[in-house]
C-alpha cells in the first residue's frame, strides 16, 4: 500500500506544480500509521525527526471534511510551528481523504511553483479539483487495504477455530480415554494382573496416538516452514506426519513443480490441510493421495480419498460446508479456482489450480 500512496503523492506534487507534497494516515494514538512525503531528501527527512503528531492544520483536516487552501500556512491561527530542520512552507492546499462520512487520512501540498497573486494563494480551484481526484484514488487504496486486513483477520480466526475444534475432537478425547483406561488398570492391578497389563498396554497406545495428534496439530500451526523450505518440502513433511498419526495411508507425489509465488504457496498449503483434515476425520478413508503437479505456467493440487464421500448439493442446501467455502475463498484470493468432486460411497477429490506468477 505504501508504494501506491507514494505514487499518488509524487504524481500530485508534479502535476500540481508544488514543491512539497505529503499524505498522512492517522493511527489511534494521536500519531500517524503512514506518512508519505515527496520533495524532501532523505537527509532532510532524517534531520526533521519523528513523525508529526495530529495537531494544528493536520488535525483540522482529519476531523472535518473541509479542504484548506491558504495563502500562508504560517499565518493561520491553527499553525503550531515545525521542527528547525523542516523546510519553510507558505501557500498550502490540504484535502481530507474520505470514505463516505469517515476520514481515512489527509493529502496536502505546499509552495506552488508559480507567481502568487497579491495576497493570495498560488493554488487554484482547478488545483483543488485535481487534488480531489488523487484523494479519491488514495481513499480506494486505503479502503482496499482495510478490507484485505479484515479478511486476513477473519482467516486467522477461522484457522484458530478449526485447530481448536481439532484439538478438542482428537487430543482431548484421546486424553479422556487415556485417563479412564489408566483408572481401570489401577483398579485391576491387585485382583487381575493379567487384565491390568492389557489395560496398561492400551494406555501406552492411547498416549502414542495423542502425541501424534498433537504433533500433527502443531505442524499446522507452523506454516513458517514455507519461507525456508517451500511448498513441496513443507507438504511432504506434514503428510509424512499425518501418515504416521492416522490409520489411513497418506501419500504425496510431486511432478514438475519447483516454486510458486508466496501467496499461492500458502493458499495451497492451507487448502491441502483443510482437505486432509476432512478426509482423515470425517470420511473414514483408508487411503488419501495428494498430488502436486505443473499445469501450464502454474500448478494443480489434488487431494483424493477413498472415503464415504458426500452429496455436494445436499451439503450446500444444509448449510454444512466442510470448510469448502474457506478453501474456495483461499483459491480465489490468489487468482486460482477450486473444484470438488464427490458422491456418497465414491470418495472425494478436491482440486485447486493456480495460474502461477
RODO-2510 file (C-alpha; in nm, 4 decimals, decimal comma):
residues 357
     n   res          X          Y          Z
     1     x     0,0000     0,0000     0,0000
     2     x     0,2843     0,2396     0,0780
     3     x     0,4054     0,2144    -0,2829
     4     x     0,0582     0,3110    -0,4064
     5     x     0,0399     0,6081    -0,1695
     6     x     0,3887     0,7166    -0,2737
     7     x     0,2848     0,7146    -0,6388
     8     x    -0,0182     0,9299    -0,5556
     9     x     0,1913     1,1810    -0,3616
    10     x     0,4631     1,2083    -0,6302
    11     x     0,2059     1,2449    -0,9095
    12     x     0,0074     1,5082    -0,7206
    13     x     0,3185     1,7161    -0,6497
    14     x     0,4366     1,7027    -1,0107
    15     x     0,1014     1,7648    -1,1797
    16     x     0,0010     2,0490    -0,9486
    17     x     0,3440     2,2101    -0,9598
    18     x     0,4124     2,2037    -0,5851
    19     x     0,7479     2,1992    -0,4120
    20     x     0,6314     1,9640    -0,1364
    21     x     0,3601     1,7003    -0,1005
    22     x     0,2618     1,4588     0,1740
    23     x    -0,0071     1,2091     0,2690
    24     x    -0,0819     1,1097     0,6271
    25     x    -0,2885     0,8155     0,7557
    26     x    -0,3682     0,8571     1,1269
    27     x    -0,3379     0,5895     1,3903
    28     x    -0,5486     0,5635     1,7054
    29     x    -0,2861     0,7147     1,9327
    30     x    -0,2522     1,0729     1,8143
    31     x     0,0171     0,9956     1,5549
    32     x     0,0328     0,8557     1,2030
    33     x     0,0348     0,4935     1,0887
    34     x     0,1580     0,6062     0,7443
    35     x     0,3209     0,9355     0,6459
    36     x     0,4476     0,9596     0,2876
    37     x     0,6339     1,2678     0,1614
    38     x     0,7827     1,3919    -0,1652
    39     x     1,0110     1,6883    -0,2259
    40     x     1,2156     1,6284     0,0900
    41     x     1,5505     1,4485     0,0655
    42     x     1,6400     1,1525     0,2856
    43     x     1,8902     1,3702     0,4741
    44     x     1,6291     1,6389     0,5367
    45     x     1,3742     1,3829     0,6484
    46     x     1,6130     1,2294     0,8993
    47     x     1,7042     1,5741     1,0330
    48     x     1,3371     1,6679     1,0813
    49     x     1,2988     1,3895     1,3349
    50     x     0,9925     1,1893     1,4446
    51     x     0,6687     1,1807     1,2502
    52     x     0,4336     1,4710     1,3231
    53     x     0,1501     1,4382     1,5707
    54     x    -0,2130     1,5061     1,4898
    55     x    -0,2251     1,8771     1,5681
    56     x    -0,2730     2,2143     1,4019
    57     x    -0,3751     2,2129     1,0352
    58     x    -0,3258     1,8352     1,0142
    59     x    -0,5698     1,7714     1,2965
    60     x    -0,8207     2,0107     1,1427
    61     x    -0,8243     1,8182     0,8148
    62     x    -0,8512     1,4831     0,9944
    63     x    -1,1508     1,5953     1,1984
    64     x    -1,3513     1,7826     0,9360
    65     x    -1,4495     1,7364     0,5739
    66     x    -1,3241     2,0806     0,4710
    67     x    -1,0491     2,1410     0,2175
    68     x    -0,7911     2,4013     0,3256
    69     x    -0,6453     2,6478     0,0727
    70     x    -0,4227     2,9014     0,2487
    71     x    -0,2108     3,1889     0,1201
    72     x     0,0421     3,1326     0,4019
    73     x     0,0064     2,8384     0,6379
    74     x     0,2332     3,0098     0,8907
    75     x    -0,0200     3,2898     0,9413
    76     x    -0,3119     3,0588     1,0135
    77     x    -0,4134     3,0680     1,3845
    78     x    -0,4021     2,6871     1,3979
    79     x    -0,0370     2,6764     1,2907
    80     x     0,1804     2,5449     1,5760
    81     x     0,5235     2,5545     1,4159
    82     x     0,7531     2,2785     1,2952
    83     x     1,0999     2,1387     1,3746
    84     x     1,4035     2,3518     1,2985
    85     x     1,5124     2,1276     1,0083
    86     x     1,1662     2,1425     0,8495
    87     x     1,1595     2,3305     0,5152
    88     x     0,9798     2,6648     0,5048
    89     x     0,6333     2,6483     0,3537
    90     x     0,3911     2,9224     0,2633
    91     x     0,0927     2,8643     0,0350
    92     x    -0,0851     2,5427     0,1232
    93     x    -0,3525     2,3124    -0,0185
    94     x    -0,4815     2,0324     0,2037
    95     x    -0,7671     1,7877     0,1499
    96     x    -0,9151     1,5108     0,3682
    97     x    -0,9221     1,1610     0,2208
    98     x    -1,2766     1,0423     0,2771
    99     x    -1,4726     0,7189     0,2546
   100     x    -1,8328     0,8247     0,2961
   101     x    -1,8521     1,0045     0,6297
   102     x    -1,5201     0,8673     0,7538
   103     x    -1,1861     1,0463     0,7175
   104     x    -0,9103     0,7989     0,6291
   105     x    -0,6248     1,0473     0,6017
   106     x    -0,5145     1,3772     0,4530
   107     x    -0,3347     1,4798     0,1342
   108     x    -0,1619     1,8154     0,1195
   109     x     0,0702     2,0282    -0,0953
   110     x     0,2840     2,3333    -0,0231
   111     x     0,4714     2,6044    -0,2147
   112     x     0,3128     2,6321    -0,5573
   113     x     0,5818     2,6772    -0,8242
   114     x     0,4303     2,9845    -0,9886
   115     x     0,3957     3,3574    -0,9207
   116     x     0,1470     3,4099    -0,6397
   117     x    -0,1370     3,6593    -0,6757
   118     x    -0,1035     3,9597    -0,4487
   119     x    -0,2007     3,8442    -0,1002
   120     x    -0,3495     3,5210    -0,2335
   121     x    -0,2743     3,1503    -0,2588
   122     x    -0,0822     3,0104    -0,5521
   123     x    -0,3088     2,7034    -0,5582
   124     x    -0,6271     2,7498    -0,7618
   125     x    -0,9748     2,5986    -0,7662
   126     x    -0,8582     2,3874    -1,0613
   127     x    -0,5736     2,2547    -0,8446
   128     x    -0,8242     2,1737    -0,5735
   129     x    -1,0402     1,9759    -0,8187
   130     x    -0,7394     1,7816    -0,9459
   131     x    -0,6212     1,7059    -0,5926
   132     x    -0,9720     1,5716    -0,5258
   133     x    -0,9134     1,3028    -0,7898
   134     x    -0,5906     1,1979    -0,6190
   135     x    -0,7714     1,1914    -0,2836
   136     x    -1,0325     0,9569    -0,4320
   137     x    -0,7589     0,7207    -0,5538
   138     x    -0,5998     0,7302    -0,2084
   139     x    -0,9377     0,6511    -0,0485
   140     x    -0,9750     0,3455    -0,2734
   141     x    -0,6253     0,2236    -0,1872
   142     x    -0,6785     0,2695     0,1871
   143     x    -1,0242     0,1087     0,1794
   144     x    -0,8924    -0,1930    -0,0130
   145     x    -0,6053    -0,2276     0,2340
   146     x    -0,8542    -0,2234     0,5231
   147     x    -1,0731    -0,4862     0,3600
   148     x    -0,7692    -0,7058     0,2972
   149     x    -0,6614    -0,6745     0,6601
   150     x    -1,0107    -0,7607     0,7854
   151     x    -1,0219    -1,0610     0,5530
   152     x    -0,6830    -1,1744     0,6826
   153     x    -0,8004    -1,1384     1,0426
   154     x    -1,1119    -1,3443     0,9666
   155     x    -0,8964    -1,6111     0,8045
   156     x    -0,6747    -1,6255     1,1141
   157     x    -0,9840    -1,6550     1,3347
   158     x    -1,1135    -1,9400     1,1164
   159     x    -0,7790    -2,1190     1,1461
   160     x    -0,7798    -2,0839     1,5238
   161     x    -1,1371    -2,2112     1,5456
   162     x    -1,0604    -2,5092     1,3239
   163     x    -0,7480    -2,6023     1,5180
   164     x    -0,9315    -2,5655     1,8484
   165     x    -1,2039    -2,7943     1,7165
   166     x    -0,9461    -3,0485     1,6006
   167     x    -0,7664    -3,0425     1,9335
   168     x    -1,0962    -3,0955     2,1115
   169     x    -1,2071    -3,3759     1,8818
   170     x    -0,8778    -3,5605     1,8697
   171     x    -0,6385    -3,4887     2,1531
   172     x    -0,8928    -3,4096     2,4267
   173     x    -1,0917    -3,7252     2,3612
   174     x    -0,7763    -3,9350     2,3468
   175     x    -0,6617    -3,7927     2,6801
   176     x    -1,0047    -3,8594     2,8338
   177     x    -0,9877    -4,2218     2,7176
   178     x    -0,6323    -4,2407     2,8461
   179     x    -0,7400    -4,1304     3,1935
   180     x    -1,0286    -4,3809     3,2107
   181     x    -0,8085    -4,6665     3,0912
   182     x    -0,5400    -4,5780     3,3463
   183     x    -0,8027    -4,5781     3,6231
   184     x    -0,9270    -4,9180     3,5104
   185     x    -0,5710    -5,0549     3,5113
   186     x    -0,5140    -4,9250     3,8644
   187     x    -0,8321    -5,0976     3,9857
   188     x    -0,7266    -5,4314     3,8311
   189     x    -0,3625    -5,4418     3,9477
   190     x    -0,4350    -5,6413     4,2648
   191     x    -0,7210    -5,8700     4,1650
   192     x    -0,6456    -5,9361     3,7954
   193     x    -0,2839    -5,8529     3,6985
   194     x    -0,3280    -6,0059     3,3517
   195     x    -0,6120    -5,7737     3,2609
   196     x    -0,4287    -5,4820     3,4222
   197     x    -0,1330    -5,5485     3,1923
   198     x    -0,3640    -5,5345     2,8910
   199     x    -0,5130    -5,2037     3,0094
   200     x    -0,1647    -5,0597     3,0564
   201     x    -0,0740    -5,1599     2,7015
   202     x    -0,3839    -4,9740     2,5900
   203     x    -0,2699    -4,6711     2,7920
   204     x     0,0611    -4,6743     2,6050
   205     x    -0,1151    -4,6958     2,2692
   206     x    -0,3552    -4,4101     2,3531
   207     x    -0,0667    -4,1955     2,4739
   208     x     0,1198    -4,2527     2,1477
   209     x    -0,1904    -4,1647     1,9447
   210     x    -0,2457    -3,8456     2,1483
   211     x     0,1165    -3,7432     2,0949
   212     x     0,0848    -3,7974     1,7192
   213     x    -0,2410    -3,5986     1,7065
   214     x    -0,0837    -3,3132     1,8960
   215     x     0,2232    -3,3209     1,6730
   216     x     0,0040    -3,3047     1,3620
   217     x    -0,1844    -3,0037     1,5002
   218     x     0,1409    -2,8283     1,5868
   219     x     0,2651    -2,8815     1,2314
   220     x    -0,0408    -2,6933     1,1060
   221     x     0,0358    -2,4078     1,3425
   222     x     0,3764    -2,3553     1,1831
   223     x     0,3369    -2,2622     0,8152
   224     x     0,6573    -2,0564     0,8563
   225     x     0,8340    -2,3574     0,7048
   226     x     0,7121    -2,2266     0,3709
   227     x     0,9585    -1,9380     0,3937
   228     x     1,2542    -2,1696     0,4447
   229     x     1,1596    -2,4945     0,2716
   230     x     0,8934    -2,4026     0,0149
   231     x     0,5603    -2,5705    -0,0570
   232     x     0,6870    -2,9071    -0,1815
   233     x     0,9100    -2,9833     0,1178
   234     x     0,6543    -2,8475     0,3674
   235     x     0,3742    -3,0596     0,2224
   236     x     0,5931    -3,3685     0,2145
   237     x     0,6901    -3,3250     0,5806
   238     x     0,3353    -3,2652     0,7001
   239     x     0,1968    -3,5586     0,5044
   240     x     0,4619    -3,7886     0,6487
   241     x     0,3495    -3,6845     0,9971
   242     x    -0,0174    -3,7424     0,9108
   243     x     0,0627    -4,0811     0,7635
   244     x     0,2225    -4,1858     1,0925
   245     x    -0,0537    -4,0339     1,3060
   246     x    -0,3528    -4,1959     1,1314
   247     x    -0,4542    -4,5433     1,0315
   248     x    -0,5214    -4,4285     0,6754
   249     x    -0,2299    -4,4453     0,4317
   250     x    -0,1448    -4,0870     0,3223
   251     x     0,0858    -4,0363     0,0235
   252     x     0,2367    -3,7360    -0,1532
   253     x     0,3724    -3,7052    -0,5054
   254     x     0,5061    -3,4019    -0,6909
   255     x     0,5883    -3,3639    -1,0599
   256     x     0,7405    -3,0585    -1,2221
   257     x     0,6655    -2,8002    -0,9517
   258     x     0,9594    -2,6113    -0,8055
   259     x     0,8402    -2,2783    -0,6615
   260     x     0,5311    -2,0587    -0,6819
   261     x     0,4558    -1,7051    -0,5601
   262     x     0,4488    -1,6965    -0,1794
   263     x     0,0769    -1,6160    -0,1553
   264     x    -0,0120    -1,9089    -0,3819
   265     x     0,2088    -2,1487    -0,1869
   266     x     0,0444    -2,0502     0,1418
   267     x    -0,3053    -2,0820    -0,0074
   268     x    -0,2242    -2,4275    -0,1479
   269     x    -0,0823    -2,5427     0,1847
   270     x    -0,3939    -2,4305     0,3718
   271     x    -0,6283    -2,5931     0,1192
   272     x    -0,4306    -2,9181     0,1457
   273     x    -0,4503    -2,9052     0,5262
   274     x    -0,8276    -2,8476     0,5230
   275     x    -0,8906    -3,1214     0,2676
   276     x    -0,6690    -3,3673     0,4569
   277     x    -0,8480    -3,2782     0,7809
   278     x    -1,1839    -3,3614     0,6224
   279     x    -1,0579    -3,6847     0,4679
   280     x    -0,8888    -3,8148     0,7827
   281     x    -1,1500    -3,7033     1,0363
   282     x    -1,4824    -3,7391     0,8627
   283     x    -1,4658    -3,9645     0,5566
   284     x    -1,3453    -4,2942     0,7020
   285     x    -1,0892    -4,3146     0,4210
   286     x    -0,8258    -4,5876     0,4185
   287     x    -0,6142    -4,4119     0,1570
   288     x    -0,5546    -4,0425     0,0823
   289     x    -0,3408    -3,9336    -0,2128
   290     x    -0,2019    -3,5814    -0,2506
   291     x    -0,0639    -3,4833    -0,5913
   292     x     0,1046    -3,1536    -0,6822
   293     x     0,1862    -3,1142    -1,0500
   294     x     0,2784    -2,8494    -1,3038
   295     x    -0,0120    -2,7037    -1,5021
   296     x     0,0943    -2,4606    -1,7742
   297     x     0,2761    -2,1757    -1,6001
   298     x     0,1025    -2,2632    -1,2735
   299     x     0,0254    -2,5709    -1,0708
   300     x    -0,2541    -2,8099    -0,9751
   301     x    -0,3025    -2,9620    -0,6331
   302     x    -0,5389    -3,2564    -0,5855
   303     x    -0,6365    -3,4429    -0,2690
   304     x    -0,8197    -3,7707    -0,3351
   305     x    -0,9615    -4,0087    -0,0747
   306     x    -1,1499    -4,3380    -0,0907
   307     x    -1,3823    -4,2419     0,1936
   308     x    -1,7579    -4,2217     0,2266
   309     x    -1,7963    -3,9160     0,0040
   310     x    -2,0969    -3,6855     0,0199
   311     x    -2,3694    -3,5203    -0,1866
   312     x    -2,2227    -3,1791    -0,2682
   313     x    -2,5675    -3,0376    -0,3412
   314     x    -2,7099    -3,1610    -0,0120
   315     x    -2,4141    -3,0119     0,1749
   316     x    -2,4825    -2,6696     0,0230
   317     x    -2,8567    -2,6907     0,0930
   318     x    -2,7990    -2,7935     0,4532
   319     x    -2,5521    -2,5102     0,5112
   320     x    -2,2740    -2,7550     0,6017
   321     x    -1,9650    -2,6584     0,4093
   322     x    -1,6912    -2,8884     0,5460
   323     x    -1,4513    -2,5953     0,5007
   324     x    -1,5335    -2,5713     0,1285
   325     x    -1,6190    -2,2009     0,1463
   326     x    -1,2878    -2,1267     0,3156
   327     x    -1,0968    -2,3322     0,0587
   328     x    -1,2699    -2,1623    -0,2346
   329     x    -1,2001    -1,8240    -0,0777
   330     x    -0,8313    -1,9106    -0,0479
   331     x    -0,8114    -2,0291    -0,4073
   332     x    -0,9932    -1,7261    -0,5445
   333     x    -0,7809    -1,4929    -0,3356
   334     x    -0,4683    -1,5915    -0,5323
   335     x    -0,6296    -1,5999    -0,8751
   336     x    -0,6990    -1,9719    -0,8713
   337     x    -1,0050    -2,1925    -0,8613
   338     x    -1,1229    -2,4890    -0,6572
   339     x    -1,3367    -2,7818    -0,7724
   340     x    -1,4933    -3,0567    -0,5627
   341     x    -1,5954    -3,3978    -0,6967
   342     x    -1,7750    -3,6308    -0,4569
   343     x    -2,0702    -3,8654    -0,4237
   344     x    -2,1942    -4,0914    -0,1434
   345     x    -1,9769    -4,4026    -0,1316
   346     x    -1,7475    -4,2775    -0,4086
   347     x    -1,4830    -4,0843    -0,2173
   348     x    -1,3846    -3,7219    -0,2734
   349     x    -1,1386    -3,5315    -0,4912
   350     x    -1,0606    -3,1679    -0,4201
   351     x    -0,8589    -2,9875    -0,6872
   352     x    -0,7021    -2,6423    -0,6688
   353     x    -0,5482    -2,4746    -0,9735
   354     x    -0,3360    -2,1592    -0,9700
   355     x    -0,2043    -1,9719    -1,2737
   356     x     0,1484    -1,9137    -1,1437
   357     x     0,3274    -1,5769    -1,1258
***
